[in-house]
Amino acid sequence: MALCIRKTIHYRMVASLLLMAFAMPASVLADDRNPAYRLGAFSGAMKYCEERYDEKSVRYGLARLRVAKEVDNFSGKEKLVALTGRDRAYNRGQFLGNRLNRNECRALLRTGEWKRFFAD
């Protein structure tokens, strides 16, 4: 009896989380002014750059790890927004509208907004 109740509660929790994720409007997930979206997009851009331009792959990987540490502290909704930003940036090969060529990737590593990821 207790096992059946636990399974029912577990299924209801999973169902409600999925419903929240799919019921969220796309505009909330794709708002590039949202800090969580920007961090996710940066992570996706670093993954894209790491795979295509490997001369600085260690730095791209370190930047992605530092973003992952930041995203771990987010709420569930913010994590979903960050993951959306990451996937869009990686799949499109763009960071907030800018095409990710070799020079853009290098510029992202130097950008002051992201220097906090390189400071210990």
Helices and strands as residue ranges (DSSP letters): H 2-23, H 26-29, H 35-52, G 54-56, H 57-72, H 76-92, E 94-95, E 98-99, H 102-110, G 112-117
